[in-house]
Amino acid sequence: MILPAVVFIISLATLIKSSDLFTEKAEVIGKYLGIPSFLIGVTIVAMGTSMPELASAIMSVVNNASQIVPGNVIGSNIANILLILGIATMFLKKDTEIKWDLFHGDITFIIASTLFLGVVLWDGAFSIFEAVLLFAGYVVYFLYNYDIHKNKNNAKNGDESKKRVSAVDAIVLVASMVLIAVSANYLIISATEIATLLNIGVEIIGLTAVAIGTSLPELAVSISAVRRGNIEMALGNVSGSNIFNVFVVMSIPKFIGGVAIPAMLFAQSYPFLLLATTMFLSIILDHRLHKYEGAMLFLLYLFFIVETIV
């Protein structure tokens, strides 16, 4: 048990760090190529924090452990709201007002993505047609972001100076992509071995250990945003990541191979996702957020973990 656990931790740490490096260098190269900053934001940066989920999902299919894919998506989305947002909110010093006008669009998409995921899960079969529709959902979400941000940022783009790109930037970009693939591969191999040793389904590992680990970038971003007094960024990071997970992390692996849907996910885990999403909407619609609400989110996550493992 010790060896696969060590491999799991090292692989996870490497995956997170390499994803961060990939995002950083891709953003630098994107600006050098003249890609508008708002377009970089809704593509490279948005994808960056969800890169661990996507990489591990792809490697799950490659290593014949595809049950991890839906487990990781559900587990990560639950963790983003109850664990990540819960912990981040506990850093608030006082009641914080939420600016509703920044979130009315994302709320529509997070509801749609959550319900769409339920439709995919309920019959225990995931078809290529459903995968195409999920990916199309992200295309629509991307176009929505493109449309609402382009006019706001056009003035800024003209004043942006291009950052110089060195050979080191290109090398780091390529090396980080290789590290992402290798570390994700060993993450799934070690997770599968741990599941076997503990005599539990790999989907349980996906719902818990893999989901928590791959959500750590969102935790770092959210806590940093709250400490700077930008709770909207933390909320946007959670909603954007959850939308990406359903539409992209769930769909891409299906284009590579079969994705198994364990029955327990819809019966036991998906209701927690509905609960978490409802809590998220409640927080947004209330227009205010308090650290004690974060504590309640965290307690609900502990309840989810206990119910999943026991």
C-alpha positions in Angstrom: 0.0 0.0 0.0 2.9 2.4 0.8 4.5 2.3 -2.6 1.3 3.0 -4.7 0.3 5.7 -2.2 3.7 7.4 -2.6 3.5 7.1 -6.4 0.0 8.6 -6.2 1.1 11.6 -4.2 4.2 12.3 -6.3 2.2 11.9 -9.6 -0.5 14.2 -8.3 2.0 16.9 -7.3 3.8 16.6 -10.6 0.6 16.8 -12.5 -0.5 19.9 -10.7 2.8 21.7 -11.1 3.2 20.7 -14.8 -0.3 21.9 -15.5 0.5 25.2 -13.8 3.7 25.6 -16.0 1.8 24.7 -19.1 -0.8 27.4 -18.4 1.8 30.0 -17.6 3.9 29.4 -20.8 0.9 28.9 -23.0 -0.4 32.3 -21.9 3.0 34.0 -22.6 3.2 32.4 -26.1 -0.5 33.3 -26.7 0.2 36.9 -26.0 3.3 36.9 -28.2 1.2 35.5 -31.1 -1.3 38.4 -30.6 -4.2 36.4 -29.2 -6.5 38.8 -27.3 -6.2 38.6 -23.5 -9.9 37.8 -23.1 -9.7 34.9 -25.5 -6.7 33.6 -23.5 -8.7 33.9 -20.4 -11.7 31.8 -21.5 -9.4 29.2 -23.1 -5.9 28.7 -21.8 -6.4 30.0 -18.3 -9.8 28.5 -17.9 -8.5 25.1 -19.1 -5.4 25.4 -17.0 -7.0 24.7 -13.6 -9.0 21.8 -15.0 -6.0 20.3 -16.8 -5.4 17.7 -14.1 -9.0 16.4 -14.4 -8.8 16.2 -18.2 -5.4 14.5 -18.2 -6.4 11.9 -15.6 -9.7 11.3 -17.4 -7.9 10.5 -20.7 -5.4 8.3 -19.0 -8.2 6.5 -17.2 -9.5 5.3 -20.6 -6.0 4.4 -21.8 -5.4 2.3 -18.7 -8.8 0.5 -18.9 -10.1 2.3 -15.7 -12.7 4.4 -17.4 -15.0 4.2 -14.3 -12.7 7.0 -12.9 -13.9 9.4 -15.6 -17.5 10.0 -14.4 -16.4 9.5 -10.8 -13.8 12.2 -11.2 -16.2 14.6 -12.9 -18.9 14.2 -10.2 -16.4 14.2 -7.4 -14.4 17.2 -8.6 -17.6 19.3 -9.1 -18.8 18.4 -5.7 -15.4 19.2 -4.2 -15.2 22.5 -6.1 -18.4 23.8 -4.5 -18.5 22.1 -1.1 -14.8 21.7 -0.3 -13.0 24.4 -2.4 -15.6 27.2 -2.1 -16.3 26.1 1.5 -12.6 26.5 2.6 -12.1 29.7 0.6 -15.2 31.3 2.1 -14.0 30.6 5.6 -11.2 33.1 4.9 -13.8 35.9 4.7 -13.5 38.4 7.5 -17.1 39.7 7.2 -20.3 39.4 5.1 -19.4 40.0 1.4 -21.7 41.3 -1.3 -21.8 39.3 -4.5 -22.2 41.2 -7.8 -25.0 39.4 -9.5 -24.5 40.9 -13.0 -21.2 39.0 -13.4 -22.8 35.6 -12.9 -26.2 35.4 -14.6 -24.7 33.7 -17.7 -22.6 31.1 -15.9 -25.5 30.2 -13.7 -27.5 29.2 -16.8 -24.7 27.0 -18.0 -23.9 25.4 -14.7 -27.6 24.4 -14.3 -27.6 23.0 -17.9 -24.4 21.1 -17.5 -25.4 19.5 -14.2 -28.8 18.4 -15.6 -27.2 17.2 -18.8 -24.8 15.1 -16.8 -27.7 13.5 -14.9 -29.3 12.6 -18.2 -26.1 10.9 -19.3 -25.7 9.0 -16.1 -29.2 7.8 -15.5 -29.3 4.9 -18.0 -25.8 3.7 -17.2 -24.7 4.1 -20.9 -22.6 6.9 -22.4 -22.9 7.1 -26.2 -20.7 8.9 -28.7 -23.8 11.1 -29.6 -24.0 12.2 -26.0 -20.3 13.0 -25.9 -20.7 15.1 -29.1 -23.6 17.0 -27.5 -21.6 17.6 -24.3 -18.6 19.0 -26.2 -21.0 21.1 -28.3 -22.3 22.5 -25.0 -18.8 23.8 -24.2 -18.5 25.3 -27.7 -21.7 27.3 -26.9 -20.3 28.3 -23.5 -17.1 29.5 -25.1 -18.9 31.5 -27.8 -21.0 33.1 -25.0 -17.9 34.2 -23.1 -16.3 35.4 -26.4 -19.4 37.5 -27.2 -19.7 39.1 -23.7 -16.0 39.8 -23.3 -14.7 40.9 -26.7 -16.2 44.4 -26.6 -15.1 45.0 -23.0 -11.5 44.1 -23.8 -11.0 45.5 -27.4 -9.7 48.8 -26.0 -7.2 47.1 -23.8 -5.9 44.8 -26.4 -4.5 47.6 -28.5 -2.4 48.8 -25.7 -1.0 45.4 -24.8 2.7 45.0 -25.5 3.8 41.6 -26.6 5.8 39.6 -24.1 9.0 38.2 -25.5 9.2 34.5 -25.9 12.5 32.6 -25.4 13.5 29.1 -26.3 13.2 28.3 -22.6 9.5 29.1 -22.8 8.9 26.8 -25.7 11.0 24.0 -24.0 9.1 24.3 -20.8 5.8 24.2 -22.6 6.7 21.0 -24.4 8.2 19.5 -21.3 5.2 20.3 -19.2 2.9 18.6 -21.7 5.1 15.5 -21.5 5.0 15.6 -17.7 1.2 16.1 -17.7 0.8 12.9 -19.7 3.3 10.8 -17.7 2.2 12.0 -14.3 -1.5 11.5 -15.1 -0.7 8.0 -16.4 1.0 7.0 -13.1 -1.7 8.7 -11.1 -4.3 6.4 -12.6 -2.1 3.3 -12.4 -1.5 4.0 -8.7 -5.1 4.9 -8.0 -6.2 1.6 -9.6 -3.7 -0.4 -7.5 -4.9 1.4 -4.3 -8.5 0.5 -5.2 -7.6 -3.1 -5.7 -5.6 -3.3 -2.4 -8.5 -1.7 -0.5 -11.0 -3.9 -2.3 -13.2 -1.0 -3.5 -14.3 0.2 -6.9 -12.0 2.5 -8.8 -14.9 4.9 -9.2 -14.7 5.5 -5.4 -11.1 6.5 -5.7 -12.1 8.8 -8.6 -14.9 10.3 -6.4 -12.6 11.0 -3.5 -8.8 10.9 -3.7 -8.5 11.8 -7.5 -11.2 14.4 -7.3 -9.7 16.1 -4.3 -6.2 16.0 -5.7 -7.1 17.3 -9.1 -9.2 20.1 -7.6 -6.2 21.6 -5.7 -5.4 24.2 -8.4 -9.0 25.6 -7.9 -8.4 25.7 -4.2 -5.2 27.7 -4.6 -6.9 30.2 -7.0 -10.0 30.5 -4.9 -8.2 31.2 -1.6 -5.9 33.7 -3.2 -8.9 35.5 -4.8 -10.8 35.6 -1.4 -7.7 37.0 0.4 -7.6 39.8 -2.2 -11.2 40.5 -1.6 -12.3 39.2 -5.0 -15.0 36.7 -4.1 -16.4 36.9 -7.6 -13.3 35.5 -9.0 -13.5 32.5 -6.6 -17.1 31.9 -7.6 -16.3 32.3 -11.3 -13.4 29.8 -11.0 -15.7 27.2 -9.4 -18.5 27.6 -11.9 -16.1 27.7 -14.9 -14.3 24.6 -13.7 -17.5 22.7 -13.1 -18.9 23.6 -16.6 -15.6 22.5 -18.2 -15.5 19.3 -16.3 -19.0 18.2 -17.5 -18.7 19.4 -21.1 -15.0 18.6 -21.8 -13.6 16.2 -19.2 -16.6 14.0 -19.6 -16.7 14.1 -23.4 -13.1 13.9 -24.6 -12.3 10.5 -23.1 -15.3 9.0 -25.0 -13.7 10.0 -28.3 -10.7 7.9 -27.3 -12.5 4.7 -26.0 -15.4 3.4 -24.0 -16.4 5.1 -20.7 -18.1 2.9 -18.1 -20.9 4.4 -16.0 -21.1 2.6 -12.6 -24.7 2.5 -11.4 -23.8 3.8 -7.9 -22.8 7.1 -9.3 -26.3 8.1 -10.4 -28.0 6.6 -7.4 -25.6 7.7 -4.6 -23.2 10.4 -5.8 -25.2 12.5 -8.4 -27.8 13.5 -5.7 -24.9 15.1 -3.8 -23.9 17.0 -6.9 -27.5 18.3 -7.2 -27.4 19.3 -3.6 -24.1 21.1 -4.0 -25.3 22.9 -7.1 -28.4 24.0 -5.3 -26.3 25.4 -2.5 -24.1 27.2 -5.0 -27.2 28.8 -6.6 -28.6 29.7 -3.2 -25.3 31.6 -2.4 -25.4 33.5 -5.7 -29.1 34.4 -5.5 -28.7 35.6 -1.9 -26.2 38.2 -3.1 -24.2 37.8 0.1 -21.7 35.3 1.4 -20.5 34.7 5.0 -17.7 32.5 6.4 -20.3 30.4 8.3 -21.9 29.5 5.0 -18.5 28.2 4.0 -18.3 26.2 7.1 -21.6 24.6 6.3 -20.4 23.7 2.8 -17.3 22.1 4.3 -19.5 20.0 6.7 -21.6 18.8 3.8 -18.5 17.7 2.0 -17.3 15.7 5.0 -20.8 14.1 5.0 -20.4 13.2 1.3 -17.0 11.6 1.9 -18.2 9.6 4.9 -21.3 8.4 2.9 -19.1 7.5 -0.1 -16.4 5.6 1.7 -18.4 3.9 4.5 
